[in-house]
Amino acid sequence: MNTDTFQLSEDAPGRLHTQDLICQIQLECQAMASHILHQGLAIAPELVARLATLLAATTTSPDQDETTDLAAIFALAEIHGKLTTAVAPATPQGIMLLDPQRLAGQRFAWLGPVPLIRMLTVTAMVFLMAVMLTGLSSEVSSKNITLGLLESAGDILLLNLLFLLFCAGLGASFAALFQAHRYIANSSYDPKYDASYYARLILGVIAGLILSEMLPAQLFEGNSLGNFGKPALAILGGFSSTAVYHILHRLIETLDALVRGDPSAQYRSSLDTYKAQMLADRANAKNELAAQLLALQQTCHTESGPELLRQRLAELTLSMLPPIYTAAAQSSTPATSGSKSC
């Protein structure tokens, strides 16, 4: 068997899987090279020429031999890596999904290049039309919408709640569409995150209803939100469900502080205890030092004279030094013990 080539597996599924992988590398390389040329990005001319040669060499048809040039595939994979670096932050998958030739045959491509964008666009348009239609009703008014859940009933309550839900959905779809547009613009879109956008729509509708109806109006007094009406609060809640989550989390923390007590008082108590312990330790250290100095003073009046005084001074000095310096001083004591005092 030739070492420059490898024989594809005789197993049909394995053979098809290998061929699909090679085909994927070819298509992504071709799409990235086309993207680079269309956008005017910097790329080495010899890299494009080498890619064109390899694409022609590795292109296979069903009636061709199943033997593929290993060196050509290695070179193609190497070019794939260089092209991926050149198109960053775009990704090969994102460029493939947004390829103009691929989008040319789609019926609803004018709504968006990928199914997620089309779904979000249609959802935003539906919520916008729903807000307009429910707003046409005479039952939806500033007077009725301020009544809330507990002071209204029947069709009036239903229409006003639907109006607020549609406002929240409009804000949620706008936020999701705006965020997804950034990934489409830089060709880094990944379909595996589509489910997060659907969940964000649902969370936005719930958050908008909570912010406009469930939370008390007194909560927003004294700040800019107090001047907003319920439709505006519903749109804001739908636009940022994370902000509503933080508001609820802050309320839970406040309630927890009321039950457990103010943590700052406990912190101040611990700090005062620590300071008192530090002062007591410092006083003990001063007392010990004073006692040792008094012992030195008494040593001066004994018959031993300077020799004992020098020994006591050395012991006092060693007791005040850190352990590492104490060990070093003790190791050098034998070498200096035989010396006479001045």
N, C-alpha and C positions, 0 to 999 in steps of 0.2 A: 504493500500500500504506500502511496506517495505521502511523504511527511508534510508537504506543503498543502495538502488538502485533507478534508475530513469527510467521511461518508455519513450522510444523514441516516438516522435510525430507520430500520425496515418497518418498525411499528408505525402504523398510519397516524394515530393521534400524536405521537412524538414528532413525526416528520412534519405534520401540519403546524404544530406548535413552533418548531424551529423556523419554518418558512414564514410564519406570521411575525416572529420576532425580527427576522431579517427584513421583511417588508415594512415593519414599523420603523426600523432604523432608516431605511431608504426614504420613506415618506416624510419623516420628521426632519431629516437632513435637507431634503428638497424644500420643505416648507420654511425652515429656518433660513436657508440661503436666499430664498425668494423674499422673505421678510427683511433680511439685511439689505438686500439690493433695493427694495422698494423704499425703505426708510433712509437709505443713504448712510448706513452705519459703516464704520471702518472694518475692513476685512482684507486679508492678504489675497491678491489675485490668484496666486498659485494654489491656494486652498480651494477656491471655487473651481479652478481647472481640474484639480485632482479629484474633487467630488464628482464632477461631471464624468470623468473617466471611470471612476469606480462605480457610479450608478449604471453606466452602460455595461460594465463588466459583470456586475452582480445581478442584473435584471434577468430573471428566469421566467420561463413559461411552463405550463403543465407537461408539455411533451419533451422538455429538455431533461438532461441527465440530472440525477439527484446529488451529484458531487459538486460542492461549492468551494471556491478558493478561500482557504482560511486566512491567508495574508490580506486578501482584499477586504474581508469582513473585519479583521482587526483594524485595518486602516480606516474603514468606514466608521467603526465605533470611535476611533480616535478623533476623526473629524467631527463626529457628533458631539463629543465633549467640548471641543474648541468652539463649535457653533453655539452650544448652550451657554458657554461663558460670554460669548460675544453679544447674545441677545438679552442677557440678564438686565432687569429683573423679570423679563418675559420668560415663559417656560415653553418647552416644545409642545406639550399638550395644549396649552392655551393658544399658541400660534396655529396649531392644526385645527382647533375648533373654530377659530376666527378666520380661517383661510377664505378669501373672497371667492375662489373657485368652488369651494364646498358650499358656501352660502348662496351661490347663484341659483341653484336649483330648488331652493326651499320656498314654499308658498308664502309663509308669513315672516320672511326675513326682515321686512320693513318694520316689524314690531320689535326686533332685537336679534342679535346674532346667535344667541343660545336660548334654549327653552326656558331657563330661569328668568332671563330678562324679559322674554315675551310674557311669561306668567305674571311677573311683577308689574309690567306695564298694563296688562289687562286688568289686574287687581286694582291698581291705582285708579284707572279710568272708571271701574265699577263703583268704587267707593266715592269717587268724585260725583258721579251721576246720582248715587244714592243720597249723598248730602244735599244735592240740589233738589231732588224730588221730595225728600222729607221736609226740606226747608220751605217748600211751596205750601205746605199745609198750614192752615190758620191756627191749628192747635199747637204748633211749634212756635213759641214766642219767648221773649226774654222773661216775661212774667211767669209763664208755665214752667220754663226750664229751671227757674230758681226755686221752685217748690220742692223738688227733690223726690226721693223714693217714699218718704214717710208722709208727705203732705199732698201727694197727688195720687191718682188712681185711674184705672180704665184706659180708654184709648189715648187720653192726653199723656198719661205716664208712658205708655208703650211707644208712642210716636217720638216723644222727647228722648227716651232712652235709646231708641234706634238712631236718632239723629246724633247723639253723643257717641254711640258705638261706631257709626260711620265716620265721624270726625276722627276718632282714635285710629280706625283702620286706615284712613287717608294719611295720617301722620306716620303710621308704621310702614305702610307701603312706600311712602316717599323716602323714609330713612333707609329702608332695605334697598330700594332701587338706586339711591344715591351711593351707597356703599359698594354695591355690586358693580356700578359703573366704573369705579376706580380700577378694579381688577380687569375689567374689559378693556379699559383705556391702555393699560400697560401690558396687556396680553398675558397676565398671570392667573387667569380664571381657572378654577379647579372644580369640576362638577361634584366632588365628594362633599363639598360644603353646602350643597343646595338645601339639605334638610335643615340647616341652621337658619336659613332665611325664612323657611316656612314656620319654624318655631318662633322666630322673631316677630312675624306678623301676628301670631296668636298672642304672644306675650304683650305686644303693643296694644292690641285691642283691650286686653284685660287691664293693663296698666293705665290706659286712658280712662276707662270707666272708674277705676279705683281713685285716680287723682281728681276726677271731676265730681264724683258722686259719693264715694265712701269716706274720704277724709273730711274732717270738719273744716268749715270755712275759716274758723278762728285760727287755724294752723298757719294760714298765709297772711294774717294781718301783720302790718308793720314791714312788709317787704314788697318787692315788685310783683309777685304773684297775686297779691291781694287785689290788684287792679284788673286782673284777667277774668273774663267770664268763663263759664263752664265749657263752651265749645273750644276756646283757646286752650284751656287746661287739658281737655281730652286730646287735642292734637299734640300738645307737648308731651303728655304721657305716652301716647302712641309712638311719637318720634324717639323717645328715650325711655324705654322700660327700665333701663339700668338706674336712671335717676329716681324713679318711683321706688325701686328696690332699696336704694340707699336711704330714702326718706323713711320707709317702713323699718329698715334696720336701725336707723337712728332713734326712732320712737321706741323700739324694743330695748335698746341700750339705756334710754332714759328711764323706762319702766323698771328695768333690772337694777338701775342705780337707786331708784326709790325703794325697792324691796331690800336690797343688800346694804344700802347706805352709800354715802359718798366715798368713792375709793381714794380721793385726794386726802380726806381726813385720816384714813388708815396710813397713807404714805407719809403724811406729816408726823403721825405718831411714831412710826418706825424710824423716821429721820431723827426725831428728838431723842429716842432711845439710843440710837447709834451715837449721837453727839455726846450724850451723858456718859456712855461707856468709854468714848475716846477721852473725855475730860478726866474720868476716874483713872484710866490707864496712865495718862500723863502725870497725874498727881502721885500715883504710886512710883512711877519712874523717878520723879523728883525726890521723893522721900528716900528711895534706895540710894540715889546719888549723894544726897546729903549725909546719909549714914556712913557711906564709904569715905567721904571726905573727912568726916569727923574722926573715923578710925585712923586715917592718914595723919591727921593733926596730932592724935595721941601717940602715934608711932614716933613722931619727931622727938618726944620727951623720953623715950626708952633708951636703954643702954646699947641696943643693937646699932643704932646710928643710921648712916646713909644706906648701908646694904639692905636692911629690911625696908627702908622707905622706898628704895628703888624697886624692890620686889612688889610692894603693894601698889605702886604706881603702874607697873606693868600689868598686874592683875586687873586693876581698874580700867586701864585702856583696853585690854582684851575683852572685858565684859561689855564694853560699849560698842565694839566693832561687830559687823556681820560675821556669821559663822565661817565664810570662805576666807576672810582676812584673819580670823582667829586661828584657823588651822595653819595658814602660811606662817604666821608669827610664831606659833609653837614649834613648827618644824625648824625654824632658824634659831631657836633659843639655845640649843647645845653649842652652836658655833660661837655664840657671843657671851655665854655664861662665864667663860673663863677670863674675860676682859675686866680690867679694873676701872672703877669710876674715876671721873676727872676730879 
